[in-house]
């Protein structure tokens, strides 16, 4: 019995060093402990010592980024179904190996000037095709889904889906952390004056949600020609907590991306569910957003009337193998223009060609969990979804691993 059916063979290339055996120097670094940071820790360091924080940050990244890249490489090598032999996975591994070598070979920054040069060097060598990175992994996952998982019994399929999700969650949470550290360092040089790096000490939840609504509405209108209205209900304070400030320390790019992804899903669901007999004069039901300010969390509830799914299907929509849209082709991925991770820092998880890969909700949950929050999806079959996004107001160290 062959491992893959014929359609999957187009993804195979020559076996890279990672596929045949991970490099010993990378494996050594991958097994070394990483240093977790907190958002407030990064903020305090940048706010209290804006000059020295750039040098300290550069020195930290000089030692930390190779460990995190090595960890990502090991995770890709350990993917089930021999996925490290797939051409797309090999492409990503080669990319990460190159970044590992560049950063590891760079001298330790010792002066403010060194720190700036190293930060610019990080920016230069992280100008890799970010969309392609996710897309090649995603297309490999979809081929495993179509050529292996689709042949299994429902019970085995559920188990294997969860196994694959655990591997990918670990990889992507590491990738989120790496992007956050680098974006924060670059932001110390390029961020708005009121920010510390990419962190806003007075992040306006309502303003960011309104921007996400506008952006998601534009996407929905372009795709469907119609879009359900969105209503942001008055901010709710818990009893006795009316003095809690609705401005808090957070990464606006993270918040925008999460709300944007949830809204895109809700708008798509509402339009599809109500498409039968829909005319331009008929109004689509409103998506409602409720914001509650608590002492520990800010909770954002996004409720739609897009039909929902059956209760036993809720877990499926959180899998990377789930999608209701047509996936991009491998040829399309190969021809994509190179887009830097730092040209779109922490913003837009699955826009454009990634929209059909089923990554929006799983990635949103990871972004929420990264700094101590979470996301929950509740479905009322035949009615719609309620999505709860929890943003922690309490200091949390970044989440390094899922498993």
C-alpha positions as MATLAB code, in Angstrom:
seq = 'XXXXXXXXXXXXXXXXXXXXXXXXXXXXXXXXXXXXXXXXXXXXXXXXXXXXXXXXXXXXXXXXXXXXXXXXXXXXXXXXXXXXXXXXXXXXXXXXXXXXXXXXXXXXXXXXXXXXXXXXXXXXXXXXXXXXXXXXXXXXXXXXXXXXXXXXXXXXXXXXXXXXXXXXXXXXXXXXXXXXXXXXXXXXXXXXXXXXXXXXXXXXXXXXXXXXXXXXXXXXXXXXXXXXXXXXXXXXXXXXXXXXXXXXXXXXXXXXXXXXXXXXXXXXXXXXXXXXXXXXXXXXXXXXXXXXXXXXXXXXXXXXXXXXXXXXXXXXXXXXXXXXXXXXXXXXXXXXXXXXXXXXXXXXXXXXXXXXXXXXXXXXXXXXXXXXXXXXXXXXXXXXXXXXXXXXXXXXXXXXXXX';
ca = [
       0.000    0.000    0.000;
       1.400    3.395   -0.961;
       1.351    6.242    1.496;
      -0.130    8.801   -0.894;
      -2.386    8.547   -3.856;
      -1.141    9.925   -7.147;
      -2.441   13.526   -6.834;
      -0.169   14.054   -3.842;
       3.006   13.125   -5.696;
       3.216   16.562   -7.283;
       4.260   17.924   -3.884;
       7.340   15.712   -3.527;
      10.769   17.051   -4.314;
      14.230   15.913   -3.396;
      14.489   14.971    0.257;
      16.069   17.831    2.196;
      18.433   17.561    5.138;
      15.500   18.105    7.447;
      13.439   15.315    5.879;
      16.282   12.800    5.909;
      17.570   13.823    9.337;
      17.528   17.139   11.119;
      20.915   18.850   11.416;
      22.629   18.112   14.715;
      23.302   21.780   15.515;
      19.643   22.623   14.933;
      18.480   19.651   16.987;
      20.724   20.737   19.868;
      19.224   24.227   19.848;
      15.690   22.869   19.482;
      16.039   20.954   22.748;
      17.290   23.965   24.714;
      14.742   25.817   26.878;
      13.260   28.982   25.424;
      12.666   32.108   27.485;
       9.047   33.178   27.703;
       8.198   36.867   27.892;
       5.082   38.773   28.874;
       3.464   41.662   27.060;
       3.709   43.862   30.153;
       7.353   42.885   30.575;
       8.126   43.992   27.022;
       6.125   47.164   27.556;
       7.810   48.076   30.845;
      11.287   47.492   29.469;
      10.607   49.671   26.435;
       8.781   52.392   28.369;
      11.259   52.806   31.219;
      14.495   52.444   29.241;
      13.748   53.329   25.615;
      17.439   53.542   24.704;
      18.887   50.507   26.434;
      15.811   48.402   25.636;
      16.819   48.324   21.971;
      20.234   46.869   22.800;
      18.840   44.458   25.392;
      16.129   43.400   22.956;
      18.630   42.797   20.173;
      20.854   40.734   22.474;
      17.863   38.698   23.603;
      16.754   38.025   20.035;
      20.293   37.069   19.056;
      20.142   34.131   21.464;
      16.407   33.430   21.427;
      15.444   33.479   17.732;
      17.766   30.565   16.783;
      16.201   28.464   19.567;
      12.712   29.219   18.332;
      13.546   28.642   14.681;
      15.200   25.345   15.606;
      12.097   24.355   17.551;
       9.895   25.142   14.534;
      12.165   23.056   12.303;
      11.963   20.110   14.678;
       8.174   20.401   14.764;
       8.002   20.361   10.970;
      10.316   17.357   10.896;
       8.072   15.553   13.413;
       4.828   16.081   11.487;
       2.858   12.838   11.043;
       2.325   11.005    7.731;
       5.925   11.624    6.681;
       4.874   15.174    5.772;
       8.452   16.446    6.034;
       9.008   14.792    2.620;
       6.436   17.054    0.984;
       7.774   19.769   -1.272;
       5.881   22.523    0.533;
       7.174   21.501    3.958;
      10.691   21.236    2.560;
      10.396   24.776    1.200;
       9.535   26.101    4.635;
      12.284   24.049    6.287;
      14.897   25.392    3.874;
      13.712   28.916    4.584;
      13.971   28.433    8.344;
      17.389   26.778    8.037;
      18.653   29.836    6.166;
      17.313   32.241    8.800;
      18.812   30.048   11.545;
      22.239   30.209    9.891;
      22.090   33.970    9.315;
      21.034   34.855   12.862;
      23.381   32.336   14.500;
      26.313   33.633   12.466;
      25.705   37.295   13.293;
      27.973   38.816   15.994;
      26.363   39.542   19.358;
      25.294   43.215   19.421;
      27.342   45.134   22.007;
      26.491   48.766   21.295;
      23.399   50.778   20.384;
      24.723   50.951   16.842;
      25.192   47.178   16.766;
      21.620   46.747   17.986;
      20.215   48.833   15.166;
      22.303   47.025   12.542;
      21.239   43.634   13.900;
      17.574   44.683   14.042;
      17.732   45.842   10.429;
      19.463   42.589    9.515;
      16.661   40.649   11.189;
      14.153   42.680    9.230;
      16.046   42.071    5.999;
      16.328   38.316    6.422;
      12.779   37.955    7.693;
      11.504   39.577    4.491;
      10.524   36.087    3.429;
       7.296   35.145    1.617;
       5.073   34.949    4.671;
       1.902   34.057    2.813;
       3.695   31.280    0.976;
       4.984   29.858    4.257;
       1.491   29.304    5.613;
       0.092   28.368    2.219;
       2.614   25.618    1.487;
       2.009   24.053    4.889;
      -1.744   24.428    4.423;
      -1.782   22.818    0.995;
       0.273   19.918    2.326;
      -2.265   19.509    5.125;
      -5.135   19.585    2.634;
      -3.526   16.881    0.528;
      -3.066   14.699    3.589;
      -6.727   15.325    4.340;
      -7.897   14.402    0.842;
      -5.558   11.462    0.236;
      -5.207    9.851    3.657;
      -7.721   11.093    6.210;
     -10.625   10.891    3.758;
     -10.068    7.130    3.486;
     -10.419    6.519    7.214;
     -13.447    5.666    9.303;
     -15.161    8.586   11.080;
     -13.729    7.444   14.425;
     -10.175    7.167   13.116;
     -10.572   10.414   11.177;
     -11.562   12.328   14.318;
      -8.532   10.983   16.182;
      -6.121   11.758   13.339;
      -7.582   15.248   12.826;
      -6.957   16.017   16.484;
      -3.425   14.614   16.329;
      -2.574   16.752   13.318;
      -4.158   19.790   14.974;
      -1.926   19.372   18.032;
       1.211   19.315   15.888;
       0.120   22.372   13.902;
      -1.010   24.279   17.002;
       2.454   23.850   18.486;
       4.129   25.003   15.285;
       1.896   28.029   14.783;
       1.997   29.216   18.401;
       5.787   29.180   18.088;
       5.551   31.128   14.851;
       3.230   33.693   16.452;
       5.714   34.153   19.288;
       8.638   34.580   16.925;
       6.751   37.163   14.867;
       5.749   39.022   18.018;
       9.316   39.278   19.318;
      10.716   40.490   16.004;
       7.846   42.912   15.354;
       8.263   44.345   18.863;
      11.980   44.915   18.303;
      11.450   46.570   14.912;
       8.570   48.576   16.372;
      10.935   50.168   18.902;
      12.469   51.966   15.916;
       9.430   52.441   13.688;
       6.306   52.324   15.895;
       3.983   55.282   16.632;
       5.248   57.616   19.397;
       2.400   56.598   21.716;
       3.275   52.898   21.344;
       6.102   50.900   22.857;
       7.076   48.767   19.896;
       3.784   47.278   18.690;
       2.162   47.555   22.137;
      -0.383   50.294   22.803;
      -0.741   51.149   26.528;
      -4.153   52.688   25.798;
      -5.603   50.257   23.289;
      -9.127   51.379   22.368;
     -11.184   48.205   21.995;
     -14.211   49.876   20.429;
     -12.178   51.822   17.868;
     -10.291   48.715   16.764;
     -13.515   46.705   16.500;
     -15.061   49.436   14.357;
     -12.049   49.348   12.029;
     -12.267   45.548   11.825;
     -15.969   45.879   10.936;
     -15.135   48.277    8.108;
     -12.394   46.005    6.766;
     -14.497   42.826    6.978;
     -17.453   44.614    5.373;
     -15.287   45.630    2.418;
     -14.165   42.012    1.957;
     -17.736   40.691    2.163;
     -19.057   43.283   -0.285;
     -16.290   42.490   -2.754;
     -16.997   38.758   -2.547;
     -20.796   38.664   -2.293;
     -22.072   42.095   -3.320;
     -24.036   42.284   -0.065;
     -23.112   42.329    3.605;
     -25.066   42.027    6.850;
     -25.015   45.099    9.093;
     -23.024   44.971   12.318;
     -24.141   46.631   15.541;
     -21.765   47.309   18.432;
     -23.946   47.424   21.532;
     -23.091   49.753   24.427;
     -20.087   48.567   26.423;
     -21.182   46.606   29.472;
     -19.497   46.942   32.868;
     -19.871   44.302   35.533;
     -21.891   45.411   38.592;
     -19.686   47.542   40.836;
     -16.975   47.862   38.176;
     -18.214   50.961   36.373;
     -14.866   52.673   36.904;
     -12.919   50.067   34.911;
     -11.162   51.776   32.008;
     -12.092   50.537   28.547;
      -8.536   51.318   27.415;
      -5.951   48.680   28.228;
      -2.460   47.530   27.294;
      -2.570   45.248   24.282;
      -1.287   44.682   20.750;
      -3.789   46.407   18.429;
      -2.688   44.291   15.466;
      -3.574   41.105   17.340;
      -6.996   42.420   18.338;
      -7.816   43.690   14.865;
      -6.837   40.374   13.279;
      -8.926   38.296   15.674;
     -12.105   40.370   15.384;
     -11.613   40.682   11.623;
     -11.382   36.897   11.196;
     -14.452   36.191   13.319;
     -16.476   38.819   11.477;
     -15.427   37.486    8.071;
     -16.713   34.051    9.069;
     -19.949   35.463   10.474;
     -20.649   37.636    7.446;
     -19.956   34.773    5.054;
     -22.245   32.464    7.044;
     -25.097   34.984    7.173;
     -24.944   35.704    3.440;
     -24.828   32.001    2.543;
     -27.588   31.007    4.958;
     -29.961   33.691    3.696;
     -29.000   33.542    0.019;
     -32.071   31.616   -1.149;
     -34.512   34.137   -2.566;
     -32.373   37.040   -1.404;
     -33.013   40.339   -3.179;
     -31.142   43.605   -2.858;
     -34.103   45.127   -1.043;
     -34.222   42.417    1.608;
     -32.173   43.114    4.706;
     -29.827   40.547    6.145;
     -30.026   39.990    9.918;
     -27.686   42.119   11.992;
     -24.521   40.713   13.548;
     -24.351   41.944   17.139;
     -21.192   42.646   19.119;
     -21.267   42.916   22.899;
     -18.235   44.122   24.872;
     -17.983   43.413   28.588;
     -15.248   44.977   30.705;
     -14.313   42.741   33.614;
     -11.534   42.972   36.163;
      -9.631   40.017   34.665;
     -10.879   39.835   31.072;
     -12.358   41.948   28.359;
     -14.954   39.734   26.673;
     -16.120   40.354   23.127;
     -19.187   38.400   22.015;
     -19.955   38.282   18.291;
     -23.385   36.791   17.559;
     -24.686   36.061   14.077;
     -27.739   34.439   12.529;
     -25.848   32.484    9.923;
     -27.434   29.110   10.623;
     -24.740   27.622   12.847;
     -23.835   23.946   12.616;
     -24.896   20.771   14.372;
     -23.466   20.375   17.882;
     -21.221   17.476   16.921;
     -19.720   19.544   14.094;
     -18.512   22.442   16.255;
     -15.147   20.791   16.894;
     -14.657   20.289   13.149;
     -14.587   24.007   12.394;
     -11.619   24.377   14.731;
      -9.556   21.887   12.711;
      -7.037   22.973   10.083;
      -8.519   20.383    7.733;
     -11.951   22.051    7.706;
     -12.919   24.490    4.970;
     -16.096   25.357    3.089;
     -14.291   27.230    0.312;
     -12.200   26.160   -2.654;
      -8.519   25.951   -1.772;
      -5.857   27.745   -3.825;
      -3.736   25.602   -6.101;
      -0.064   24.786   -5.696;
       0.698   26.622   -8.939;
      -0.958   29.703   -7.488;
       1.188   29.401   -4.364;
       4.345   29.126   -6.458;
       3.433   32.269   -8.420;
       2.493   34.396   -5.413;
       4.581   37.559   -5.012;
       6.876   37.558   -2.019;
       5.229   39.300    0.921;
       7.157   40.055    4.070;
       5.898   39.089    7.493;
       7.040   42.524    8.605;
       5.140   44.294    5.823;
       1.940   43.007    7.452;
       2.963   42.688   11.105;
       0.444   40.910   13.300;
      -2.422   41.875   11.024;
      -4.705   39.818    8.854;
      -4.480   36.099    9.517;
      -6.094   34.624    6.421;
      -6.831   37.446    4.043;
      -6.602   37.114    0.269;
      -5.503   33.706   -1.009;
      -5.433   32.139    2.461;
      -9.158   32.655    2.899;
     -10.030   29.187    1.593;
      -7.689   27.221    3.823;
      -9.850   26.952    6.939;
      -7.298   28.707    9.137;
      -9.263   31.718   10.393;
     -10.816   30.356   13.588;
      -7.984   27.997   14.651;
      -5.431   30.790   14.248;
      -7.675   33.297   16.022;
      -7.865   30.991   19.023;
      -4.064   30.700   19.081;
      -3.645   34.481   18.911;
      -6.068   34.845   21.825;
      -4.327   32.175   23.895;
      -0.848   33.539   23.192;
      -1.164   36.220   25.889;
      -3.529   34.424   28.269;
      -6.885   34.868   26.539;
      -9.064   32.385   24.693;
     -11.856   31.959   22.178;
     -14.974   29.797   22.419;
     -17.508   28.985   19.710;
     -21.122   28.137   20.565;
     -23.470   27.006   17.804;
     -27.259   26.986   17.778;
     -28.041   24.714   14.856;
     -30.415   26.434   12.436;
     -29.905   29.836   14.044;
     -26.273   30.952   14.206;
     -23.005   31.217   16.103;
     -22.008   33.017   19.266;
     -18.238   33.514   19.385;
     -16.688   34.632   22.666;
     -13.265   36.279   22.522;
     -11.524   36.677   25.875;
      -8.673   39.188   26.228;
      -6.760   38.920   29.479;
      -6.171   42.087   31.507;
      -3.863   40.171   33.855;
      -0.182   39.818   33.066;
       0.556   36.464   31.448;
       3.773   35.045   30.102;
       3.469   34.167   26.434;
       2.231   30.686   25.599;
       5.178   28.728   24.210;
       3.571   25.307   23.703;
       0.076   23.898   23.289;
       0.730   20.249   24.080;
];
